[in-house]
Amino acid sequence: MNSYMVVAIFKDGVTQDEIRTLIPAEQVQAKILKEQGLLGDIKVAMPKRTVFLEAFGEDDANIVSTIKTLPFFDIWNIEIFQTTAPAGVTTSRL
């Protein structure tokens, strides 16, 4: 399985109320994906309206399929980056 960083930016026009409404469902689905080993750390930079998600899968298409299950997917613009371990690190998950 490969490691990816998904950078998700809330679309223009999405309100804080829309985001707050989806948070409970987002948390439930994120927990399920973490338990399945498909999602790792999630970091939020709300002043920049950006979310960073560590995701695991075989390829970009697999990652998109995983991220599409999150309720926030419809209100995000996403970019996907395959990551590599720093030099000297031999494990596939940091």
TASULMO-V455815 format. One record per residue. N is the residue number from 1. SS is DSSP state (@ for helix, = for strand, . for the rest). PHI is phi in degrees with one decimal (none if undefined). OMEGA is omega in whole degrees, 0 to 359 (NA if undefined). Layout:
n=N ss=SS phi=PHI omega=OMEGA
n=N ss=SS phi=PHI omega=OMEGA
This chain:
n=1 ss=. phi=none omega=180
n=2 ss== phi=-97.3 omega=179
n=3 ss== phi=-102.0 omega=181
n=4 ss== phi=-136.6 omega=168
n=5 ss== phi=-114.6 omega=177
n=6 ss== phi=-105.2 omega=177
n=7 ss== phi=-104.5 omega=184
n=8 ss== phi=-116.2 omega=179
n=9 ss== phi=-113.8 omega=178
n=10 ss== phi=-61.6 omega=182
n=11 ss=. phi=-63.4 omega=175
n=12 ss=. phi=-57.1 omega=177
n=13 ss=. phi=92.0 omega=178
n=14 ss=. phi=-72.9 omega=184
n=15 ss=. phi=-93.1 omega=176
n=16 ss=@ phi=-60.5 omega=178
n=17 ss=@ phi=-63.8 omega=177
n=18 ss=@ phi=-62.3 omega=179
n=19 ss=@ phi=-64.8 omega=180
n=20 ss=@ phi=-57.9 omega=181
n=21 ss=@ phi=-62.8 omega=183
n=22 ss=@ phi=-88.7 omega=185
n=23 ss=@ phi=-55.8 omega=182
n=24 ss=@ phi=-58.4 omega=179
n=25 ss=@ phi=-66.7 omega=178
n=26 ss=@ phi=-62.4 omega=181
n=27 ss=@ phi=-63.9 omega=179
n=28 ss=@ phi=-63.3 omega=182
n=29 ss=@ phi=-66.9 omega=178
n=30 ss=@ phi=-61.9 omega=178
n=31 ss=@ phi=-62.8 omega=179
n=32 ss=@ phi=-61.0 omega=181
n=33 ss=@ phi=-65.0 omega=176
n=34 ss=@ phi=-64.6 omega=179
n=35 ss=@ phi=-62.7 omega=178
n=36 ss=. phi=-83.2 omega=181
n=37 ss=. phi=77.4 omega=182
n=38 ss=. phi=-97.3 omega=183
n=39 ss== phi=-136.3 omega=178
n=40 ss== phi=-112.0 omega=181
n=41 ss== phi=-67.7 omega=174
n=42 ss== phi=-127.6 omega=179
n=43 ss== phi=-124.8 omega=183
n=44 ss== phi=-117.8 omega=173
n=45 ss== phi=-117.5 omega=188
n=46 ss=@ phi=-60.7 omega=177
n=47 ss=@ phi=-58.6 omega=177
n=48 ss=@ phi=-99.4 omega=180
n=49 ss=. phi=53.9 omega=185
n=50 ss== phi=-128.3 omega=177
n=51 ss== phi=-123.1 omega=178
n=52 ss== phi=-112.2 omega=182
n=53 ss== phi=-121.1 omega=173
n=54 ss== phi=-86.3 omega=183
n=55 ss== phi=-131.9 omega=183
n=56 ss== phi=-129.7 omega=180
n=57 ss== phi=-174.9 omega=183
n=58 ss=. phi=-79.1 omega=183
n=59 ss=. phi=-158.8 omega=182
n=60 ss=@ phi=-56.7 omega=181
n=61 ss=@ phi=-62.2 omega=178
n=62 ss=@ phi=-64.3 omega=179
n=63 ss=@ phi=-65.7 omega=178
n=64 ss=@ phi=-59.7 omega=179
n=65 ss=@ phi=-59.0 omega=178
n=66 ss=@ phi=-67.2 omega=183
n=67 ss=@ phi=-65.0 omega=178
n=68 ss=. phi=-61.9 omega=180
n=69 ss=. phi=-78.2 omega=179
n=70 ss=. phi=-80.9 omega=180
n=71 ss=@ phi=-57.2 omega=179
n=72 ss=@ phi=-71.9 omega=186
n=73 ss=@ phi=-50.3 omega=183
n=74 ss=@ phi=-69.2 omega=181
n=75 ss=@ phi=-111.0 omega=179
n=76 ss== phi=-113.7 omega=159
n=77 ss== phi=-104.9 omega=184
n=78 ss== phi=-120.4 omega=169
n=79 ss== phi=-128.8 omega=183
n=80 ss== phi=-121.3 omega=180
n=81 ss== phi=-129.1 omega=173
n=82 ss== phi=-72.6 omega=182
n=83 ss=. phi=-111.3 omega=175
n=84 ss=. phi=-129.4 omega=179
n=85 ss=. phi=-70.4 omega=176
n=86 ss=. phi=-61.0 omega=179
n=87 ss=. phi=-51.7 omega=178
n=88 ss=. phi=92.1 omega=178
n=89 ss=. phi=-94.2 omega=185
n=90 ss=. phi=-107.2 omega=180
n=91 ss=. phi=-84.1 omega=180
n=92 ss=. phi=-80.2 omega=177
n=93 ss=. phi=-124.0 omega=181
n=94 ss=. phi=-83.5 omega=NA
